[in-house]
Amino acid sequence: MVINLDEIPDNPGVYTFIDKNGKILYVGKAISLKKRLSSYFNSSPKSPKTTQMLSLAHEVRYIITTNEAEALLLENNIIKNEKPKYNIRLKDAKSYPYIKLTVEEFQRIIITRDTSDKNALYFGPFVNVNGLRGILNEILKIFPIRTCSDGIFKKKKVCLNYQIKQCSGPCEEMISKEDYEKLVDEVKKLFTGKVSEIKENLKEKMFNYSKNLLFEEAAKIRDRINALESLFTRQGVVINDDRSFDIFILKEDQNFKIICSLFIRNGKLLSVKTEFIDDDDFDISLYILQLYSITQQPPESIGIIVNDTLIKNSDPLIEAVYKTTGHKVSLIRSIDKKILEIGIENIEVEREFFLKKQDNLKNALEKLNSLTNCDVNTIECVDISHLYGKNVVGASVCWSNGEFIKSRYRRYKITNETNDDFTAIYELMSRKANNILDGSEQKSDLYIIDGGVGQLNAALKAFKEKNVNAFIISISKGRGLKEQRFESEETIASIHLPNRKNPVKPKRNDPMLLLIEKIRDEVHRFVINYMRKSYEKILLKSGILDVEGIGEKRLKKILSTYPDILYREITKEELSKNCNLPLTISEKLIQYIKKIKDEVKK
């Protein structure tokens, strides 16, 4: 790539590196386009990621903006729309769950990741959805409002939530609309931090009931007060500040770059998220803007700390957040010591864990490199699944630099439906080779086949016929060994290599084996979930919903718990316990599944 730096203007703006096919590889912003782009072509050392990006770049384009805020907004929009390969993207922002209070005649409270409804009221964000379910249960004990969908509500029949006293039963008019709205108003107060006001209201009700000798009703209110106190005990840290704000702490040195985000609402620490950043040009302003452009729920103010320094001026970010979300935010001038300590502690714990993990990972990759005689960074694993030789499907997953790359997962419907894994592997790898040749799939450094020597040879043959050069191995479980008591003992896993008669038998807890098994387990999960869709079609077509007690919701629960239900043997007791089914229904379902298995095998 040739670029005339003298022609680049000394203005703020956004630049993009473009590959030979016109696709954006990377987008960045700069106060001075000239100085920023010059840094890519000077003699200073570059990271492998930047070096690779520059090697693929064919040209540089730029857009001049009037100020830094406009550049930040434009950069964020390009990343959101184009998803450049070499930009860090906030891939998991949608995974931040919230508690939502809907706007309808009888408002309901639900857990959601979609915050696009401008009229609704949201409480969050949280990081752990399982912990959030516990918080919602506590809220429902205090304020029993509905969680059901409109479809269920319109049936006008109370559900289990009413029976366990987590709903007041508005569907069957068990509560007046006026009293229901009072409950909703209390939830709104909870969301806005008016907890002491809620407690006072509840205590007044409790005393009034007691005065009128309505001791049972008074006891219910007492239980709600206890549940309210329990709720905030579960939320953990409480600070002497009833505002809502987010804190972002960025820490970096030569070995790592890590950011810790703390979400505080009404003086309560709701959640903490810590993650490592693999980007030379990481911009914390862009990171924050990406978060709020997705969640649309910025707090009153934000605090930004970079390497122990509190940032006290970030007008471009504040302006960009307002233009993106419509909410005005301000920068915090001082941060509570308790909150700061929590953030630093999370960073240190995550850093220690990361370095330990990286050491194991480095060890595993070194062993793989030695085993295969190639430089392994990107690994794909392939697996086949079928139902007694029918409905054959295949899948592959991709792993690179310590994480799974979901965008490179692939599923294959195998056309040759024979009960022959070798033929299926051959077809899958032939199609994968064709995809590599036409550019629709990237080639990986190493391919792992779930299977033995026969599956390995089928994969090798497919790639050889298509003239695709890649290293391929397979992993299988050999004959069971004696019960292992020592780490030095062999596992029952066998790693098969091309042109080698005897397999490699790793020791137990070998980092290389653990890595291979981790990737193999992921492809097994992925292909089984793909196969589950075939199971579901077979089961629905067979009329399983006619079995007494089995509806669509229960069927999905059963298939989630036992995605390979048509393969494995399950007792009625196991099915009953793990899927929360009455024993009589489990027994009928087991008998029905057996009948389907017999028909499929024919």
N, C-alpha and C positions, 0 to 999 in steps of 0.2 A: 504494500500500500504506500502510495506517494502522497504527501500532504505538504502544501506550501504554507508554513506557519505565519509568514509575513502577511498573508491574505486574511488571517483570522482576526476578527475585530476584538478590541479590548473592552467588551461590553458584557453585562450579565446576560445569561441565556441558558439554553439547554442544547446539549450535543448528543448525537447518536452515532455509534459505530455500526456499519452496515456490512453484511457478508455479500458474497458474489451473486447470491440469488435475490438480493434486495431485502433480506430479512434483518430486522434490528437485533443486534447481538447484545448491545449495552446502551443504556441511556444515563446521562448524568447532568447535573446542573453546575453552574459556576458563576461567581461574581465577575470573574474575568475569563471569558472563553479562551483568549489567547494564552494566558498563563496556565490555565488548567490543561488544555490540550498539549501544550509544550511539555508538560511533565510526563506525558505518556511516551515521548520520543527522546528524552534525554538519557544519560548513562546511569541514572540511579537504578538500584536493584528493583525488580518487579516480582510480584508473587507468581507462582505457576499459573494461577487462574487468569491473571491479567495478561501474562505472556501468551497463554493459549488463545485468549480472546483477540489479542492484537494480531496473532498469526492468521486468524480466520477473517479479520476485517478487510474489506475491499475499499471502503471509502468512509469518510466522516462527513456528517451533515450537522448543521446547527441552526437554531432559531434564536434570534435576539429578543429579549424581553425588556420591559422598562425597569423592572426591579427584581430583587431576589425572591420576593413572595410569589410573583407571577411565574418565575422559573421553577419554584418548588411545586406549585400547583400543576404546571405543565408536565414536569417530570413524573409526578404521581399519576397523572392521567394516562401518560404514555405507558408507564409500567403496568397499570391496571388493564389497559386495552390490548397491548402488544405482548405482554409477558416475556420480555427479553430473557434469553437463556442465562446471561451472566449477571443479571441484577438479583439482589436479594429481595425477596417478596415476603410480605407478612402472610405466609401460607396458612397459618393457623388462627388468624383473627376471627374467622367465622366460628371457631370452636369455643369462643368465649360465650358461655350461656348466661342468660339473664332470667329473672323472674318478671313476668309481664302481667299487668292488669289491663284487660281488654276494655274497649268502649262499646257497650251494647246494653240492651234493656236490663238484663241481669248479668252484670259484669263477672268475668271469670278470671282466675289466676292460673297461669301455666308457666312452664319452663320453655324458653325459646332461644334460638340463636339468630333469629330474624328480627332486627330492630328497625325495620323500615316503616312501621306504622307510626306516623307522627302524632296521632291522637292518643295512643296508648301510653301508659306509665311503666317505666322499666326500673328494676332494682338490680344492680350489678355494676361491673361484670364479675363473674366468678371464673375460676380456672378448673376446678374439679366438679364435674356435673353430678357425680355420686354424692359428694358432700352437700351439693345444692338441693338434691332431693330430700335430704334429711332436714335442711332448713325449711323447705316448703312444707314438709309434714308438720313441723313445729308451728309454722304460721297458720296452717289449717286447723290446728288444735285451738288456736286463739281466736281465729276469725274463719269460721267454717263456711266459706263461700265456694261456689262450684268450680270444678276443674274440667268438667265434661265438655265434649264438642257440642255444637248446635244440634247435630243429628241425634245424639243421645238425649239432649235436653228436651227436644220436641216430642220425644216418646212419652213424656210426662209420667215417668216411672222412676222412683228413687232407686239409686244404685248402692253398691257396697260402701261408698264413701259416707253415705247417710247413716248406714248401720254402724260404722266405726266412729261416728260423730266428727267427721271431717268435712261435712257439708250440711247445710241447714235445710236442704230439700226444697228449694224454690220451684223445682219442676212440678211438684205436687202441692204447691202452695202451703207447705209446712211452715213457712215464714212469710210475713207480710212484706210487700215491696218496700215499705217505709223502713222496717227493721233491717231488711237486707241491705238497703242503701247505707244505713248507719254502720253496718259491718264493713262495707266497702270504704266508707270514709275513714274508718279506723286503719284499714290497710294503707290508705294513702298517707295517713299520718306516720305510719311505720316507715314507709318508703322515704319520707322527707325528714326522718329523724326525730319526730315528736314523741319519743318513747315515754318520757315522764308524763306527758299529757294523757297518753293512752292508759298508763297505770293508774293515774288519778281517777279517770273516768270509770275504769273497771272496779277500783276500790269503792267508789261511791255507789255503784250498782250493787256490789256485794253487801255493803252495810245496809242499804235500803231493803234488800231481800231478807237479810237477817232480822231487821227491825219488824218486818211484816211476817216473821216466822216462816219464811219460805227458804228453809235451810238447804233443801236439795238444789234449788236454783243458786243459792249463795255459794254452795260447794263447787258448782260448775264454774262460776266466775273465779273462785279461788284457784281452781285448776288452770284456768286461762292465764291468770297472773303468773303462776309458777312456770307455765310453758313459755311465757314472754321472757321471763328472766333466764330460762334455760336457753332460749334462742340466742340471746346475746352473749351468754357464756360460751356457747358453741362457736360463735364468731371470733372469739379469742381477743386479740389486742384491742383495747379501747384507749384513745388518747384524749387529751384535754383540748379538743378542738372539734366542734360539731359541723365543720365544713365538709364538703366533698371535694377530693382532689386526688390526682394520680402523681406518683413519683417515679421517675425513670433514672436509674443509676447505671452509667456506663463506665466500665473499668477495663483498661487494656494495658498490656505490656508486650514484651517481645514474644511471649509464649501463647498468649490468648487474648481474646476480646469477648467480653460478656456483658449482657445487659439484664438488669433486674427491674421489673415493673411491679409497683405496689398500688393497689386500688383501694382507696379509702372513701367510704360513703358515710356521711353524717358522723364522723369521728370514729367509725368502726373499720378496722382492716378486714376487707372482704376476702382478698386473695392476693397471692404473690406468684409471679411467673419469672423464671430465670432461664436464659438461653444463650448459647454461644453463637457468635457471629463470624461467618467465614467470608469476609468481604473487605478488601483493602480500602475501598472508598465508602465504607459504611457512614451514613449520614443519619444522626439521631433525629433530626427534624423530620426527615422523610419517613423514618420508622414510625414516629408519633402520628404524623399526618395520615399514613396508611392505615393505622389502627382506627383512628376516628372517622376516616372516610368510609370504612366498612361498618363500624358499629353505630355511627351517627349519634353516639352518646358520650360526648366529652363532659367532664365535670366542671365545676366552677373555676378551678385553677389547676395548674400543673407545676411540678418541680422537676428540674433537670440538673443532674450532677454528672460531670464528666471528669474522671480521674480526681475525685475529691473536691472539685471546684463547682460551686453552685452557679449556674448560668442565670444572670439577672436581666439579660436583654436578648430577646429572640422575636423581634417584631415581625419578620417575614413568616415565621411559623404561626404566630397568633393570628395574623391576617389570613393566612392560608386555611387555618382551621375554621375561622368564621365564614369564609367564602364557601368552604366545602360542606359545613354542617349547619350554618345559620346560628351557631351558639358562640357567644363571646366568652373567651377564657382569659385568665391572667396568669402571670408567672408568680410563683411563691418566692418570697424574699428570704424566708427562713424555714427550716424543716425540723420538726420534732425529733429530739435525740433518739427516742425509743424507735421511731419509724426508720431512722437512718441506720441504727444498729441492726434492725431486722434485715434490711436490704443488704448491708455489708456481710452479715453472717450467711445469708443465702448465697451470696456470690462466692464466698470462701468455701462453703460446703460443696457447691456445684463445681467449683474449680478443682478441688481435691478429687472429687469423683471423676471429673472429666480427664484429669491427668492420669489417674489410675487406669481408667478405661482406655485412654489413648495408648498407654504402655502395653496393655493386653492386645489391643488392636494391632499395634505395630509388630508385636511378636507373632500374631496370627498371620499377618500379611507377609512377613519375612519368611515364615515356614512355607506358605503357599508359593511364594516366588521361588524358593529353593526347590520345592516339589515339582513345579511346572516349568522351571527355567524361563519364566517370563515376568514382566513387571505388571503385577495385578493391582488394578485400582477399581475397575468396574466388573462386577460379577452378575451373571444372570443364572437363574435356576429354573429348570423345566420339569413339569410333572404332568402325568396323564391320569384321568379318572373316568370310570365307566360304570354302568349298572349291568353287571352280569354280561359284559360284552356288548351292551347296547348303550345308546346315548353317549358315545365317547366324546370327551372334551379334553382339551389341554390348556395349559397356562404357563406363563413365565413371569417371574418377578425380577426386579433389578435392584442391586445394592451398590452404593458407591460412597467412598470416604466416610464410612460409619453410619450411613442411614439408607433407608429404602427410598427409591425414587419412584413414587406412585405413578408419575406421568409416563413411565416406561413399562408399566405392567401391561401384559397382553393376554387375551383369551382367544382360544382357537376351537372352533367346532370341527371335529375330525370327520371327514367325509367317508373314510373307509371303515365302516362299522364291523370290525371283526374283533374277536376276543384275543387281540395280539398287541401287546404293548410295543413290540419292536416296530411293527408297521405304523402304529400311531406316532411314535417318537420320530420315525423317519419322515412321515408326512409333516409333522409340526416343524421340524428343523429345516426341511426343504422350503416350506413357506417362509420361515424366518430368514433363511438365506436369500430368498427372492426379495424379501422386504429390505434387507440390508443393501442388496445390489441396486434396488430402485430408489433408495434413500428414505423410505418410510419408517425404517428402524435403524437405530445406531448400533454399530458393532461393539460388543463388550470384550474385555481382555480375557475373560474366562467364562466358560459355560459349564454348569454342573447339571447333570442329568440324575433324576431320582430313579435309581435302578442299578442293575448289575452290568456285567460285561456285554450282554446282548443288547441292552438299551444304549450303552456307550457306543458300540459298533454301528448301530443304526444311525445315531446322531453324526458320527464321524463320516459315514458313507454319504449322508445327505449334504453335508458341507463340502465334502471333497468333490462331489458331482457338480456342485454349483461354483467351484473354485473360490470358496470363501475360506480364508485362512484364520483360524482361531483355535485356541487351546480348549479342549473339552475333556472333562473327567466325569465320573459318576460316583454316587455314594449309595451303598446298600447295607442292609442289616444281614450279617452272617449268621451262622449257627450260634445259639446261645452259649455263653461261657459260664463258668462257675460264678457264684455270687461274688461281686467285687468288694474287697475290703480295703484295697490300697490304691492310691492314685497311679502307681506304676503299672497296674494291671491293664491288660488290653480291654478295649471296648468290643462290643459285638458289631461295630460299624466297620465297613470295608470301603476304602477309597480306591477306585479302579482308574488306572492310567493307560493311555494309548501305548500299544506295543510293549506292554509289561505283563508278564504271566501272573505273578503273584500280587495281590492287592496290598496296599499300605494299611496297616492295622494300628491306628493311633492309640496312645494311652488315654486313660480317663482324665478329664479336665484339661486336655490339650487345647490351647487357645485356638489353634487352626481348626480342630474338629468342632469346637463350640461355635465358631463363626459359620462353618459350612452347615452345621445342623440348624443354626438360627435361620439362615437363608432358606434351607430346605423346608423347615417348618412353615415359613411364611408362604412359600409357593403351594404347599399342601393345603394350608388354610384357604388360600385364594382360589385354588381349583375346586376344592370341596364346596365353597360358597357358590361358585359358578355352577357346579353340578346340582346344588340344592334347587336351583331354578328348574332344572329338568325334573327333579323329584316332585317339586310342587305341581308342575304341569301334569305329571303322571297321576299324582294323588288326586288332584282336582278332577281330572278326566274320569278317574275311576269312581267318583261319587263319594269321596271320603267325608264330605260335608253332610252326608246323609246319616253318618254314624251319630248316634245319640250323644249329645254333649260336645260335639266338635263343630266349632264355627271357624271362620277365617282367622280371627284373632288368635284363637288357641292353636290353630294349625301353624301360624307363623312362629308362635312361641316354641312349639315342639320342634320345628325345623331349625330354629335358631339354636336350641339346646342340643339337638341331634341332627346336624346337617347331613350326616351319612346314615340316616335311620333305615334306609333300605339295604344297607350293607350289614350293619351290626346286629347283634342279638341283644335285646334290651328286655329286662324283666318288667312286669307290670308295676312292681314296687319301685323300681328305679324311675320309671316314667312318671309315676304318681308323685313321687317326692320332688324330682327335679323340674317338673313342668306344672306343679301345683294342680294336679288333676285328682278327682275322686278315684278310688281304686277300681270301682266298677267300670268307669269310663276308660281307664287305662287298660283294663283287661279286654274290653271290646275292641279298643284300638289296636292292641297287640295282635289279636286274632285277625283283624282286617288287614293289617300290614303284612302278616304272614301269607294271606291269600294273594295279595298283590305281588309279593316276591315270587310265589309259585307261578303266577301267570307270566311275569317278566322273564323268568328262566326258561319258559317253554320255547 
